[in-house]
C-alpha cells in the first residue's frame, strides 16, 4: 500500500473561512427556475409555486448565498421587468440563451424563495446594455427604506421592508464576445467604477464584485484585470473568477489534475490585485469571488440540437449535465482548493444549483434527486466552516498530459472553535489505496469521530431518478489514532472526509 503524510498544526493558519465560499447560483437559464425551483401545480409545490422537495435538498446543502439572476442572462436584463403585478410583466427574448423570459419569477418571488431556503441573495446588475443609472435605481428599490421613487415602488409592490441585499455583481463576464454589451477592460472599469460609486452612495453597507476574466484561458487574462482595476480599484471589494473543467477524452488522471490550474488562477488574480494596490499606494484590499465554478461539458452537443429545433421557447432543457463519479472527485478537489485559498477567496458559487450544471436534478411533474457532485459540496459546507489550516502534504506524485508533479493525495484541513478538526482528502490514484498518516500533535486528545468515503469502481457511474443512491457516501474503514498521530486507509479514486473530535 502506498503511503502519504499530512501535518496539521493549529498554528499553520491560512485564514478564517467565509461561509459564502459555499454559495451557489440560480440563473434564468434552462430549467433552473422554471421546472427547477419553481413549478406551480407540482405535487410538491408550495402556495407560491416553489417545489418543497427542491428547497429541502438546498437546505441540506446549507447554501448561505445564491447569485441571481445571471450569468450571461443579466447583460440584457431590465430589472424593472421582474417586479410589479405578474400579469403586467413583459415577455422578453433572452439573447444570451435564445429563449423567452416570461418574468413569472422576479425579485420579490426569488427573495421569498431564498428566505425559505435559508439563503441570502448575491444580485447581479446589467452593465452590458445598461449602466450606472440603472445600477443605482435597483439598489434604491431593493435597499432604501422609503420616501423615494424606487423604494416607494417596492412598497407599492408589496414589500414594506427593504430586501437589504448586501452583495452585488457589477455585470457578468464583460470581456466575453458572447456577452451582450461586451466591453474593453478600460470601458468596463470606468462603468464599473461609476456604478459602484453610485450604488454605495445609495447604500454604504453593500459590497460589490467587479468582473475579472471569464476564465484563465481568455487571451486578455491578466491584462484585463490590470486595466480594469486601474479604473475602479478603490470602489470595488472583490474580483470575480470563473472556471469550468471538462474531460471529453476520458483522461481521468489529467482531469483530476485540473485543480493545479485552478490554484494557479487564484494566486495569479490575487497577485494582480495586490500589484494594483501597490501601484496606487492603497490601504484597500480587494479579495476574490470565485462566483462560477464546476465541471461542464456533458451537455454541450445536446444544447446545440435543442436550439436548432426549439429556439425562443420557454425554459428549454439546456446545460443539463449528468454528473458521474469522477466529476464528483474533481468537484471535491475544487472545494479543497477553495479552502486552501480561504485567505483571499471570500465568496464562491457552485454554478449552478438546480438542473443547469447542478448538484440537484428534477423532472417536470416528477422527482428531485442528488447528483454525484452534491455530496462533496454537502460535506464541505457542513464540516468545512472555521479556520483553514495549511495541511502540509507529502505525497507521491504523477505526471499527465498537461501537468507534472501532481500529488496523488490532495488535502485540506479545517479547525472549528471547539477544537475539532476535519481533513478533506481526494486520492487521485486509479489503482492503489493509500495509508494516510496525519500528524495532529498540536491538538489535544483528538479521537476519530467519523470517516466518510465516496468511491465507485466505475468512474462513469451516475445517479438517476430511478436509482438516486447509485453513487453515495458510505462509512470508511477509518483507522487508528495514538498520541496525536492518525493512520487512515483511503481507497483508490476516492473522496474522503475524516473528522476528529476533541475529547
Steps between C-alpha positions, in 0.01 A plus 500: 500500500627847410556749779452875538540735795318816607601740778211699646603761756272749674756777435522436123209735434397595147201708605144497623263337255223733387184288490416663166755277324221239516270714289325400180330653197150511349479660157198553282635230271354168394301329775685659791201716594202374298481126561781517755431706809158610367228273365141598587267202492771255603395274791788649704427864410431744784249784488747711296571222248845410635587132530538396864701190408758722330509743794561199727808397303628859485458536876693176548791660311468806728572746220559840667479716186361458148611708203199621296361559230809435279745429343493589134126559540555813706682694227171553315268504801286794610438461871174694480352217289516268800300704753140611528184302414586178315233551238663830403854370474632485141627192321849562362728322255813395689792542260737315735323163484259548205190444708203712608501634854148536641603672826255286697769476766660831583681670785214482752428134432865397499566687824220302662644175362847591631355574843322164504820326388708670772709701252582860426512657153809604306334720240655559158429824315502565125810687389472368146210690345450727803717707730556678832158670506310171494748351750423784739125453447490129586699557822252772593210267421645209697665668798371853565236509777243739347430852379656478154372400157637145495469417869137609489456289186622197698255577779217536248602159362438341841837513680500758778841417644813513282645181354832615649715328236863537610700353210473618138667388176598781265391318186618164369794388283527835326818391320316228304397548135193286579386765748228750416678834522859369514752764604873556505671491838523879514138550390374251755724632778366853454136386500556266796666780697213742447238233569673390822540859615133585445376172646701557817376856526149358515600227750851522652459157664517300176796320340556466125674251273678617185519271198833328458585292197241245390767233544876470527505391134375836369769664284462821703529327840732701723497814292121518547534493879781757501324749272157451655621537860703806409166673435294375796729356770398723791125450446483120461537229762550181298611385156311209348654179366314250281630155406350178368684176424426217262616150411385430144783253432446285810845580644417452869851575643524817291145602590561460874813716471301805380506654846868575441371756248230622739752565777731687262206707371409608854855591592552692175189715546586566866849610391355739242265651758797557729706647217231762435478564874873568504489718191229715655666514845164377631403357837192339345513122450304346211423132553359234267156369413520167314138540405481238224673163531411143407543219250317578174517314172255208487209697352667729246419305182148432626442872555587580137234254384240649736561849362469373142161346573344723764650849504322778697280268704464528878722306742683282247686203659846653454832421672357194674827321564462155653791474740698182560728380776822652363323837475428475873870437569602814311228705671643374831847615400362836388346544845833406657664767281254765617566409865876516441456855368258620768721797579407661165191317370214634711208413270450206265198372310459146373341559161223419510253365757208322328487320161749732324850350559372429848526273804119472510288365214123495454247357259207720405209353692732241653771455755808687617831328571863565586768463234844364585649848547240576769686301764848662509328840505273385784795374704709814447210730581417302815848432636717760325414804710752650739872561451678369193832343596795441271499119479861428402474195278782265403363276226631305204438684176416423138518677167233520230437672169482857637662487845807368675549408866132464579458369859294183518358626828329840492402617848376791709437539873251708698486561878187628672464704818454189717837353405359246254690440176377378162731380226368483143702280265476374142703199392570552129668160460287280273646172621636514854371572847703728726600484863461862608705607801353818656718679756273687744746546790409865566141404582408355836349152522310461177297193414381381160131589487429391145655401169273566204606362164358528149626243253370310200678245283344665192624857448203561267236388752211747544192555715155505341143554614451123489831426674587809706731312738730344242793726597475612861731538799550206734683436825871461438731246661633769730824431679678567825626798696769492766683792662389745235580280202214359293537230238209473257457268204344674201395316183624557149303772318305629798367808677559485876382699799688417821353664807692527827326615818657647811452284808 
